[in-house]
Structure formats: structure tokens, C-alpha cells
């Protein structure tokens, strides 16, 4: 069976056309705005494609689904044979004037919540249109960067606990994988627990010196922000499949390392989603050539600088 899966995967990758078919559709109307997704569909006639939902970053106050970086990355994923969509979500901190912090958490909580809601609406749209687009709904993968990675991890967390926000999704639905570039999970229960269902296999990328989305954890009584290092410990303790790529000494610039790691992403999907192998992989990389860029050393207090 594994050989068959590998052959199917290779067939998809080899015979996908060099350029993707793209279109933009409205997937939901929320509050006063239409939410759109850009669809990057392989031009091959292969059906039952795995689907990657790409969720952009920007601190929940800026960013968009159609930056040049997002377009390039989603195009590359589609060339590898994945039905890829880049989605809008509402930016809950866009108009927030007060700094977000431990004593002003409500705006942040709301921003994460509405982002998760919008991910679920996008997911439902894809499920409802699976036959039209040739999607395998058992292989829907969330892929986020920075704020998008927080939203992706949080969406799986809420779904695995069947919290109220996840009730819009079909009862038996679960994500097939999560890909997080510099993400974390927020909880008021003191720790990260998956009570109703195990989390999806998760691929973590994170800089060990990230000050914007903490690599470790921040706790204040039962309030907690749990980054990659803390989440990996939970995955190990409860035997959940994961792969962690830790960048020693790097900051938030790792959120922008999608294209350099596209082969790692594809390999993760092949092994953890297609082959459904139980693996726990942990790798630390030291690469001083990575440019910290504009956001590498950012802290939460610098979020206002990210506004458009």
C-alpha cells in the first residue's frame, strides 16, 4: 500500500503542469466584508487532490493573501500537485489602539477567535465544493505563517477539543496536517490539552530566539501562550506525531522561510499525510546566513509597526 501511495504522489508531482490554474472566489460574508480565497489548482486531471489552506501572517493587523511572496509559494505548492488556496481572514487587531499585553488580552483573544472562525468557513466551502475542485476532504492541511500559524494551530486545537467555535464543521471532520511557521497556541486552561481527539500531525518551524511569537511559553496563572518548544513537549508526552525544525539563535524571520523549506513541507505531507506514518522528528539548525530582515527582532510591543 505504501508503494502505491508513493507512486500516486510521484505521479501527481511529475504530471502537474508548470503553471497553476488560478481563480479568486468569495467563500463567506462575515460582518461587513466578503472573504475571498485565491485558488491555485494543478492543471493535471488528477482527482482526489490533497488541499493546502495557506494562512498569511501580519500580527492580526496587517498582511494579505495575495502578496508576491504568498503567490510565489502557493504557485510552487500547486506545481508539486497540491490544490492550494490562500485565504482572507478578518484582522481583529487592525483598529486596536491600545497595546496588546497580559492586561489587555481581550482584543488578541477576539482576533484569534475570528481568524479561526474564518478558517472554518473556508474549510466548509472547500468541503462543499470538493467534487467540483477534485479535493480529497480527508487530506485538508492548514499551513500558516506567524499570525497565520497561530490561527492554524489554534483551529486544530479548538476542533480537537470540540469547543463551541468548531461546531460549524462536520462532526467527523479533522484536519490531516498542520504546518506552522513560527506559531503558538493560546489557552486559559493552564496547559494545552487535546481532550476529544488527538491533534493532526504537525510540522513546526521556529527560531529559538523569537520574541514576537514566543518559542517557549508565557504563563500568567491559567493564561498561557505555548510556542513550538512547549508544544513539542506535549506531543512527545502523549505520543502525537510531529516534526520540529528549530533554528538556533534566529528570531521571527523564520516565519518567512517557506520557500527555502518547500521540500521539507512536501516530504512532511508525503510521510505524515499520504503514508500516515507515526514519526516524531526533531532537528536543530544553525544557519547564520539567514537574514533577520525587518521583523526578526520584533517584540509584541513592536506590533503597531506592522500596520499597513
C-alpha positions as CSV (number, residue, x, y, z in Angstrom):
1,X,0.0,0.0,0.0
2,X,2.8,2.4,0.8
3,X,4.4,1.8,-2.6
4,X,1.1,2.6,-4.3
5,X,0.8,5.8,-2.3
6,X,4.3,6.9,-3.2
7,X,3.6,6.1,-6.9
8,X,0.4,8.2,-6.8
9,X,2.2,11.0,-5.1
10,X,5.0,11.0,-7.7
11,X,2.5,10.8,-10.5
12,X,0.8,13.9,-9.2
13,X,4.1,15.8,-8.8
14,X,5.5,14.8,-12.2
15,X,2.4,15.4,-14.3
16,X,1.2,18.6,-12.7
17,X,1.7,21.4,-15.2
18,X,4.4,24.1,-14.8
19,X,1.9,26.8,-14.1
20,X,-1.2,26.6,-11.9
21,X,-4.7,27.5,-12.8
22,X,-5.8,30.4,-10.6
23,X,-9.0,32.0,-9.7
24,X,-10.5,34.1,-6.9
25,X,-13.8,33.2,-5.3
26,X,-15.8,34.6,-2.3
27,X,-16.1,31.8,0.3
28,X,-18.0,33.7,3.0
29,X,-19.6,37.0,4.0
30,X,-18.6,38.0,7.6
31,X,-19.5,41.1,9.4
32,X,-19.4,43.8,6.6
33,X,-16.9,42.2,4.3
34,X,-16.6,39.4,1.8
35,X,-13.9,36.9,2.4
36,X,-12.1,35.6,-0.7
37,X,-9.7,32.8,-1.5
38,X,-7.2,32.6,-4.3
39,X,-7.2,29.1,-5.8
40,X,-4.0,27.6,-7.2
41,X,-5.2,24.4,-8.9
42,X,-2.8,22.0,-10.6
43,X,-3.7,21.8,-14.3
44,X,-3.5,18.0,-14.3
45,X,-6.7,15.9,-14.4
46,X,-5.8,14.0,-11.3
47,X,-8.7,13.9,-8.8
48,X,-8.8,13.5,-5.0
49,X,-6.0,16.0,-4.5
50,X,-4.7,16.9,-1.1
51,X,-5.6,20.5,-0.3
52,X,-3.4,23.1,1.5
53,X,-5.1,26.1,3.0
54,X,-2.4,28.9,3.3
55,X,-3.0,31.5,6.0
56,X,-0.9,34.6,5.8
57,X,0.8,36.4,8.7
58,X,0.9,40.0,9.9
59,X,0.1,40.2,13.6
60,X,-3.7,40.0,13.1
61,X,-3.5,43.7,12.0
62,X,-1.9,43.6,8.5
63,X,-1.0,41.3,5.6
64,X,-3.0,39.8,2.8
65,X,-3.5,36.5,1.0
66,X,-2.1,37.9,-2.3
67,X,1.4,39.3,-1.6
68,X,4.0,38.4,-4.1
69,X,5.6,36.0,-1.5
70,X,2.3,34.3,-1.0
71,X,1.7,34.0,-4.7
72,X,5.1,32.5,-5.4
73,X,4.8,30.0,-2.6
74,X,1.3,28.9,-3.4
75,X,2.2,28.5,-7.0
76,X,5.1,26.3,-6.1
77,X,2.9,24.1,-3.9
78,X,0.4,23.7,-6.8
79,X,3.3,22.7,-9.1
80,X,4.0,19.9,-6.6
81,X,0.5,18.6,-7.1
82,X,-1.4,20.2,-4.2
83,X,-4.7,22.0,-4.6
84,X,-3.7,25.2,-2.8
85,X,-5.8,28.1,-1.6
86,X,-4.7,31.3,0.1
87,X,-7.5,32.8,2.2
88,X,-8.6,36.0,3.7
89,X,-9.5,36.3,7.3
90,X,-10.7,39.3,9.4
91,X,-7.9,41.2,11.0
92,X,-9.1,41.6,14.6
93,X,-6.3,44.0,15.7
94,X,-6.3,46.3,12.7
95,X,-8.2,49.0,14.5
96,X,-6.9,48.3,18.0
97,X,-5.3,51.4,19.5
98,X,-4.1,50.1,22.9
99,X,-1.0,47.8,23.1
100,X,-1.9,44.2,23.4
101,X,-0.5,42.6,26.6
102,X,-1.3,40.5,29.6
103,X,-3.6,43.2,30.9
104,X,-5.2,43.8,27.5
105,X,-5.8,40.3,26.2
106,X,-9.4,40.5,25.0
107,X,-8.6,42.1,21.7
108,X,-6.0,39.4,21.0
109,X,-8.3,36.6,22.0
110,X,-11.0,38.0,19.8
111,X,-8.6,38.4,16.9
112,X,-7.6,34.7,17.1
113,X,-11.2,33.6,17.5
114,X,-12.5,35.3,14.4
115,X,-9.4,34.2,12.4
116,X,-10.2,30.6,13.4
117,X,-13.9,31.1,12.5
118,X,-12.9,32.3,9.1
119,X,-10.6,29.3,8.6
120,X,-13.5,27.0,9.4
121,X,-15.8,28.8,6.9
122,X,-13.1,28.4,4.2
123,X,-12.8,24.7,5.2
124,X,-16.6,24.3,4.9
125,X,-16.5,25.9,1.5
126,X,-13.9,23.5,0.3
127,X,-15.8,20.5,1.7
128,X,-19.0,21.7,0.0
129,X,-17.2,22.1,-3.3
130,X,-14.8,19.1,-3.1
131,X,-16.3,17.3,-6.1
132,X,-16.1,20.5,-8.3
133,X,-12.4,21.0,-7.4
134,X,-11.3,17.4,-7.1
135,X,-10.4,17.7,-3.4
136,X,-9.9,14.8,-1.1
137,X,-11.5,16.1,2.1
138,X,-9.6,13.7,4.3
139,X,-6.4,15.4,3.3
140,X,-7.1,19.1,4.1
141,X,-4.0,20.7,5.6
142,X,-3.7,24.0,7.3
143,X,-0.5,26.0,6.6
144,X,0.2,29.2,8.5
145,X,2.9,31.8,9.0
146,X,3.2,34.0,12.1
147,X,-0.3,35.1,13.0
148,X,-1.5,32.6,10.3
149,X,0.4,29.9,12.1
150,X,-1.2,30.8,15.4
151,X,-4.6,30.7,13.8
152,X,-3.8,27.3,12.2
153,X,-2.6,25.7,15.4
154,X,-5.5,27.2,17.3
155,X,-8.0,26.0,14.7
156,X,-6.8,22.4,15.2
157,X,-6.7,22.8,19.0
158,X,-10.3,24.1,19.1
159,X,-11.5,21.4,16.8
160,X,-9.8,18.6,18.7
161,X,-11.5,19.8,21.9
162,X,-14.8,20.3,20.1
163,X,-15.1,23.8,21.5
164,X,-18.1,25.8,20.5
165,X,-16.4,27.7,17.8
166,X,-15.7,24.5,15.9
167,X,-19.4,23.5,15.7
168,X,-19.7,24.8,12.2
169,X,-17.5,22.0,10.9
170,X,-18.9,18.5,10.1
171,X,-18.9,16.2,13.2
172,X,-16.4,13.7,11.8
173,X,-14.1,16.2,10.1
174,X,-10.5,16.5,11.2
175,X,-7.5,18.3,9.6
176,X,-4.9,15.9,8.0
177,X,-1.9,18.0,9.0
178,X,-0.8,21.4,10.3
179,X,2.2,23.3,9.1
180,X,3.3,26.1,11.4
181,X,6.0,28.7,10.7
182,X,6.5,30.5,14.0
183,X,3.2,29.8,15.6
184,X,1.7,29.2,19.1
185,X,-1.4,28.3,20.9
186,X,-3.4,30.4,23.4
187,X,-5.3,28.9,26.2
188,X,-7.0,29.9,29.5
189,X,-6.9,26.4,30.9
190,X,-3.3,26.4,32.1
191,X,-1.9,23.9,29.6
192,X,-2.5,22.6,26.1
193,X,-4.8,19.5,26.2
194,X,-6.4,17.7,23.4
195,X,-9.5,16.1,25.1
196,X,-11.7,14.8,22.3
197,X,-9.3,13.9,19.5
198,X,-5.5,13.8,19.0
199,X,-4.0,16.8,17.1
200,X,-3.2,16.5,13.4
201,X,0.4,15.6,12.6
202,X,2.2,18.9,12.9
203,X,5.3,20.4,11.3
204,X,6.8,23.1,13.4
205,X,9.3,25.7,12.3
206,X,10.6,28.2,14.8
207,X,13.5,30.4,15.8
208,X,14.7,29.7,19.3
209,X,15.2,33.5,19.9
210,X,11.8,34.5,18.6
211,X,10.5,37.4,20.8
212,X,7.3,38.1,18.8
213,X,5.7,34.7,18.9
214,X,7.5,33.1,21.9
215,X,9.4,29.9,21.1
216,X,8.9,28.6,24.7
217,X,5.8,29.6,26.7
218,X,4.4,32.5,28.6
219,X,2.1,31.8,31.6
220,X,0.2,34.0,33.9
221,X,-1.9,31.9,36.3
222,X,-4.1,29.8,33.8
223,X,-3.4,32.1,30.8
224,X,-0.8,30.6,28.5
225,X,0.9,31.2,25.2
226,X,2.6,28.0,24.1
227,X,5.2,28.1,21.4
228,X,6.9,25.3,19.5
229,X,9.2,24.1,22.3
230,X,6.4,23.8,24.8
231,X,4.1,22.2,22.2
232,X,6.7,19.6,21.2
233,X,7.0,18.5,24.8
234,X,3.2,17.9,24.9
235,X,3.3,16.0,21.6
236,X,6.2,13.8,23.0
237,X,4.4,13.2,26.3
238,X,1.2,12.0,24.7
239,X,2.8,10.3,21.6
240,X,1.4,12.6,18.9
241,X,3.2,12.7,15.5
242,X,5.2,15.8,14.8
243,X,8.3,17.2,13.1
244,X,10.1,20.1,14.6
245,X,12.7,22.3,12.8
246,X,14.4,24.6,15.3
247,X,16.6,27.5,14.1
248,X,19.2,28.1,16.8
249,X,19.5,31.8,17.6
250,X,17.0,33.0,15.0
251,X,14.1,35.3,15.7
252,X,10.8,35.9,13.9
253,X,12.4,35.8,10.5
254,X,11.8,32.1,10.3
255,X,8.1,32.9,9.6
256,X,9.3,33.9,6.1
257,X,11.3,30.8,5.4
258,X,8.6,29.0,3.5
259,X,10.1,28.7,0.0
260,X,13.6,27.6,1.3
261,X,11.7,24.8,3.1
262,X,9.2,23.7,0.5
263,X,10.9,20.3,0.0
264,X,10.7,19.8,3.8
265,X,7.0,20.7,3.7
266,X,6.3,18.3,0.7
267,X,8.2,15.5,2.5
268,X,6.2,16.0,5.6
269,X,2.9,15.8,3.7
270,X,4.1,12.7,1.9
271,X,5.1,10.8,5.1
272,X,2.6,12.1,7.6
273,X,-0.5,12.6,5.5
274,X,-0.2,10.3,2.5
275,X,1.6,7.4,4.2
276,X,0.2,8.2,7.7
277,X,3.4,7.1,9.3
278,X,3.8,7.7,13.0
279,X,7.0,9.7,13.3
280,X,8.5,12.1,15.8
281,X,11.3,14.1,14.3
282,X,13.3,16.9,15.9
283,X,16.1,18.9,14.1
284,X,18.1,21.9,15.2
285,X,19.7,24.1,12.5
286,X,22.3,26.8,12.9
287,X,22.3,29.0,9.8
288,X,23.9,32.4,10.3
289,X,23.2,33.2,6.6
290,X,19.5,33.8,7.3
291,X,18.7,37.5,7.1
292,X,16.8,38.7,10.2
293,X,15.0,41.2,7.9
294,X,12.6,43.8,9.2
295,X,10.7,41.6,11.7
296,X,13.4,39.3,13.0
297,X,13.9,41.0,16.3
298,X,10.4,42.3,16.8
299,X,8.7,42.0,20.2
300,X,4.9,42.2,20.9
301,X,5.3,45.9,21.7
302,X,6.5,46.4,18.1
303,X,3.3,45.1,16.6
304,X,2.0,48.6,15.8
305,X,4.9,48.9,13.3
306,X,3.4,46.1,11.2
307,X,0.3,48.1,10.3
308,X,-0.2,48.9,6.7
